[in-house]
Amino acid sequence: MAYAALISLEHTLSLSDNDILNQIDDKLLLHLIYDIRNLQKILRRNLFGSEERQITEAVRRLEDAFESHVQSEIMDGDDDEMSYPSTQSQDLALEVIVEEINLFIKTVKEMKKQLHNSSLSEEDNDAAHVSSGVDHHLDEKKSTIFGLDDDIISLKDMLTGNMSGLLLVPIFGMAGIGKTTLAKQVYGDPDIVSHFECRVFVPIGPKYRLRQILVRILAQILHPGTDTTHEESKEELLVHLHNCLKSKRYLIVLDDIWDEEVWDMLNDYLPDDKVGSRIILTSRIEGVALSISSESGKIFHKMRFLNQEESWHLLCANVFGEENLCPPQLEKAGRKIAEKCQGLPLTIIAIANHLSQTEKNLEYWQQVANEVHIVIGADKHVSEVLSSSYYYLPQHLKPCFVYMAVFPHDYDISATKLMKLWHAEGFLESWWADEDLEYSESEDSDTDPESKDLAMSQALENLAATDPVSEDEDHAMDPMSDIAMIFLKDLVSRNVVQVRERSSSGGIKTCNVYSAFWHICIREGWEDKFFYVINSYANQDIESQRRICIHNNTLFGIKDVRKSMQATKNAHSLLCTGPHHQYPVPIYLSFGLLKVLDALTVRFLKLVRLRVFNT
């Protein structure tokens, strides 16, 4: 969540008192602003890996230092009896801020060095990733298939139809829904094998190298012993590919495409000799598939979820084998389990594998039926398949997506409320063009004080511009509301969020995270200290959490829970997202840095020492 933390820090700096900013060395402050903007650009390209958490920690410490100073000033000037005294003097606060700025700059420098070294290492090992033949996935044992018969017939008809020109057929749908399975079934179908003179199946994935893709395609076209592609440039490989496919009826499957770059590269070099050649693309991102399909007359194939009967048969086939016979006493619980998998083949097969390895008794199956999402959440294969949908989200969408798990599992979230919370949390990045800050780490003795002041003023104005306010008070939220809706629709297009109900005008009324993704959001939220769900009496590692959320509001009435919450001094949000609790509950909080409070479903008997800043 480094990107979200940087956006939040920018916002905090833009709201900070000029008095404290003026006390910080101009060069140091400009260096800080430059690093914030530069890191955002690097993170947009998803170049950092595990190092992101180090950056996040440094950013949060710095932001807390600035906000603690603001808190101290407010408390020192507050004559209310309920106020409490500042714990830091002005000088000590400034010293802490400067120390944290230097630590942040040092962390950024180390991260950039690690990034540079890892980039060099990837270039050195580039050849090691090149496949020498047909992808190994095609050699795997074929899975039992349910619900794809009509899809296979439809796709075969498109591939073998009378249209002589080159035809592009994108297939899209959620991760684990069966896109690759469908493509493999059609690719290996005897009718398809005999129809095409040349067939190629190449997996792409989110991290790829264009040259490697060309090498893998040519490796499947060329006869063994004639491959000289490793010595050719990318441009030479494209020409080579064009010549190899010339006058042939070919079928190319590009599996798991995440962006349009691969297609844009290949498009001009794939010959269309009017002999009925075909291209199949699979993607979990609807926007990518539809954009590419617009070039081929908007022909595409959208994958559907299995219905309840298909889900049940798939579960039985993977639990009981070819006989597909479920004992009568287990059928009711088994059908409930299949239904809770929500028609996703990946999760149905995962839970079936789990059930096939346990005793087949009614008591255990009933237990699983009540905890389907927990069993799925613990499955490593499911996590591996789905996690990439999160890891390769654009940086500005990651916090919005993970944040949806502050609501209970399978909870229908009001889209309006969700977008307001995104705005309150500071997730909505401005899409107005940012002017790059020009900064040099070398000393510039020729720069006069007035120029430095002007540079500082421009830098801070740019920071303030990231939180635009409409001149029309009635429409002050419109720009951010529009951005929030764009974000939400993008998450839906990427098949990680589902629309549960639409308004009369066709807009999104309620939504939630697909069940299979919910545990990934919970895990990422906890590991990144992004939010913490209080769901028991014992709450470990709660002290350093950024957001505290409660799915069961009755926990407020438990003394140990309240005590653990009081230890959370740096919490910026308190989110009570569980069902409405009709009885008043006692609560005693002292969240000095609290920004967001959502407690409409709770009746507080006593609410003291609660202050909200930067609302």
Secondary structure by P-SEA (a helix, b strand, c coil): caaaaaaaaaaaaaaccccccccccaaaaaaaaaaaaaaaaaaaacccccaaaaaaaaaaaaaaaaaaaaaaaaaaacccccbbbbcccaaaaaaaaaaaaaaaaaaaaaaaaaaaaaaaaaaaaccccccccccccccccccccccaaaaaaaaaaaaacccccbbbbbbbbcccccaaaaaaaaaacaaaaaaccbbbbbbbcccccaaaaaaaaaaaaccccccccccccaaaaaaaaaaaaccccbbbbbcccccaaaaaaacccccccccccbbbbbcccaaaaaaaaccccbbbbbbbcccaaaaaaaaaaaaccccccccccaaaaaaaaaaaccccaaaaaaaaaaaaaccccaaaaaaaaacaaaaaaacaaaaaaaaaaaaaccccaaaaaaacccccccccccaaaaaaaaaaaccccccccccbbbbbccccccccaaaaaaaaaaaaaaaaacccccccccccaaaaaaaaaaaaaaaaaaccccccccccccccccccccccaaaaaaaaaaaaccccccccccccccccccbbbbccccccccaaaaaaaaacccccbbbcccccccbbbbbbbbccccccccccccccccccccccccc
